[in-house]
């Protein structure tokens, strides 16, 4: 069993609120728009990190993290990318591949809108954790956490942090 913290769109921002939840997780996943790598370096000092770069990320982030991160953990296949779209509206870049080889969990960031949606056509769970950072139009900073165990996703929770300052 693994406890996962999923966040995105930190835009160079990390604080004690985020770190409190990082410390409670077994792994942290970051779905892009990291900003300054101090964010991921801070997380990596505490917990294992899987991440992708986003559209605002510079050459350093792009050198360290992939555009797509595909992996299997606890018998759950995962595909994480920053700009991925939503069920029935997947980004053109991934549309064909996701239809042929759908993961159990598909993660995208970018929109700053928290969304959890089941794709009945592809039989996958789409997750967008919203934005944990202070930059953007969102009013509440959000993340997701859940457990993965023996091929199942359990105890999915929305975490609302302080209002964006």
BELLIN-V755143 format. One record per residue. RES is the residue in one small letter. SS is DSSP state (alpha for helix, beta for strand, coil for the rest). PSI is psi in whole degrees, -180 to 180 (NA if undefined). NEAR is the number of other C-alpha atoms within 12 Angstrom. Layout:
res=RES ss=SS psi=PSI near=NEAR
res=RES ss=SS psi=PSI near=NEAR
//
This chain:
res=x ss=coil psi=135 near=20
res=x ss=beta psi=133 near=25
res=x ss=beta psi=122 near=29
res=x ss=beta psi=135 near=35
res=x ss=beta psi=125 near=41
res=x ss=beta psi=124 near=46
res=x ss=beta psi=168 near=55
res=x ss=coil psi=167 near=51
res=x ss=coil psi=54 near=49
res=x ss=coil psi=-26 near=44
res=x ss=coil psi=52 near=35
res=x ss=coil psi=10 near=27
res=x ss=coil psi=128 near=31
res=x ss=coil psi=140 near=32
res=x ss=coil psi=-179 near=22
res=x ss=alpha psi=-30 near=16
res=x ss=alpha psi=-47 near=21
res=x ss=alpha psi=-46 near=36
res=x ss=alpha psi=-30 near=26
res=x ss=alpha psi=-43 near=17
res=x ss=alpha psi=-32 near=33
res=x ss=alpha psi=-45 near=35
res=x ss=alpha psi=-25 near=22
res=x ss=alpha psi=-13 near=21
res=x ss=coil psi=160 near=28
res=x ss=coil psi=-34 near=26
res=x ss=beta psi=152 near=30
res=x ss=beta psi=136 near=38
res=x ss=beta psi=132 near=46
res=x ss=beta psi=120 near=53
res=x ss=coil psi=34 near=51
res=x ss=coil psi=172 near=51
res=x ss=coil psi=57 near=43
res=x ss=coil psi=-46 near=45
res=x ss=coil psi=-134 near=33
res=x ss=coil psi=133 near=26
res=x ss=coil psi=-4 near=30
res=x ss=alpha psi=-33 near=19
res=x ss=alpha psi=-55 near=35
res=x ss=alpha psi=-33 near=40
res=x ss=alpha psi=-40 near=23
res=x ss=alpha psi=-44 near=24
res=x ss=alpha psi=-45 near=36
res=x ss=alpha psi=-25 near=22
res=x ss=alpha psi=-22 near=16
res=x ss=alpha psi=-41 near=21
res=x ss=coil psi=158 near=24
res=x ss=beta psi=143 near=23
res=x ss=beta psi=135 near=28
res=x ss=beta psi=134 near=38
res=x ss=beta psi=166 near=46
res=x ss=beta psi=159 near=42
res=x ss=coil psi=156 near=40
res=x ss=coil psi=-178 near=36
res=x ss=coil psi=-23 near=26
res=x ss=coil psi=-8 near=23
res=x ss=coil psi=142 near=30
res=x ss=coil psi=-174 near=20
res=x ss=alpha psi=-31 near=17
res=x ss=alpha psi=-46 near=18
res=x ss=alpha psi=-39 near=29
res=x ss=alpha psi=-27 near=23
res=x ss=alpha psi=-30 near=14
res=x ss=alpha psi=-34 near=22
res=x ss=coil psi=148 near=30
res=x ss=beta psi=168 near=25
res=x ss=coil psi=-42 near=30
res=x ss=beta psi=137 near=28
res=x ss=beta psi=111 near=28
res=x ss=beta psi=129 near=27
res=x ss=beta psi=167 near=21
res=x ss=beta psi=133 near=20
res=x ss=beta psi=133 near=26
res=x ss=coil psi=38 near=20
res=x ss=coil psi=25 near=18
res=x ss=beta psi=121 near=26
res=x ss=beta psi=138 near=26
res=x ss=beta psi=139 near=33
res=x ss=beta psi=119 near=37
res=x ss=beta psi=132 near=44
res=x ss=beta psi=164 near=42
res=x ss=coil psi=-54 near=44
res=x ss=coil psi=99 near=34
res=x ss=coil psi=-18 near=34
res=x ss=beta psi=-162 near=29
res=x ss=beta psi=167 near=33
res=x ss=coil psi=135 near=30
res=x ss=coil psi=-4 near=19
res=x ss=beta psi=43 near=17
res=x ss=beta psi=150 near=25
res=x ss=coil psi=140 near=20
res=x ss=alpha psi=-36 near=15
res=x ss=alpha psi=-31 near=17
res=x ss=alpha psi=-10 near=26
res=x ss=alpha psi=-49 near=21
res=x ss=alpha psi=-45 near=15
res=x ss=alpha psi=-40 near=16
res=x ss=alpha psi=-31 near=34
res=x ss=alpha psi=-35 near=23
res=x ss=alpha psi=-36 near=12
res=x ss=coil psi=69 near=19
res=x ss=coil psi=136 near=29
res=x ss=coil psi=174 near=29
res=x ss=coil psi=-34 near=31
res=x ss=beta psi=129 near=38
res=x ss=beta psi=125 near=45
res=x ss=beta psi=132 near=49
res=x ss=coil psi=153 near=48
res=x ss=coil psi=-132 near=47
res=x ss=coil psi=-46 near=43
res=x ss=coil psi=-19 near=29
res=x ss=coil psi=12 near=35
res=x ss=coil psi=117 near=28
res=x ss=beta psi=130 near=33
res=x ss=beta psi=132 near=27
res=x ss=beta psi=119 near=27
res=x ss=beta psi=134 near=23
res=x ss=beta psi=129 near=20
res=x ss=beta psi=103 near=24
res=x ss=coil psi=-34 near=14
res=x ss=coil psi=-44 near=15
res=x ss=coil psi=-3 near=25
res=x ss=coil psi=53 near=20
res=x ss=beta psi=159 near=28
res=x ss=beta psi=122 near=31
res=x ss=beta psi=129 near=36
res=x ss=beta psi=132 near=47
res=x ss=beta psi=116 near=42
res=x ss=beta psi=3 near=46
res=x ss=coil psi=-150 near=41
res=x ss=coil psi=129 near=47
res=x ss=coil psi=-13 near=53
res=x ss=coil psi=-176 near=40
res=x ss=coil psi=-4 near=30
res=x ss=coil psi=127 near=27
res=x ss=coil psi=-175 near=23
res=x ss=coil psi=-13 near=19
res=x ss=coil psi=149 near=26
res=x ss=coil psi=-35 near=21
res=x ss=beta psi=132 near=25
res=x ss=beta psi=132 near=36
res=x ss=beta psi=158 near=36
res=x ss=beta psi=172 near=42
res=x ss=beta psi=150 near=40
res=x ss=beta psi=151 near=34
res=x ss=beta psi=172 near=32
res=x ss=beta psi=144 near=27
res=x ss=beta psi=129 near=28
res=x ss=beta psi=120 near=18
res=x ss=coil psi=49 near=15
res=x ss=coil psi=3 near=19
res=x ss=beta psi=149 near=21
res=x ss=beta psi=125 near=28
res=x ss=beta psi=157 near=20
res=x ss=beta psi=45 near=17
res=x ss=beta psi=126 near=21
res=x ss=beta psi=142 near=23
res=x ss=beta psi=132 near=26
res=x ss=beta psi=120 near=26
res=x ss=beta psi=122 near=25
res=x ss=beta psi=-170 near=29
res=x ss=beta psi=160 near=20
res=x ss=beta psi=149 near=18
res=x ss=coil psi=133 near=20
res=x ss=coil psi=NA near=16
//
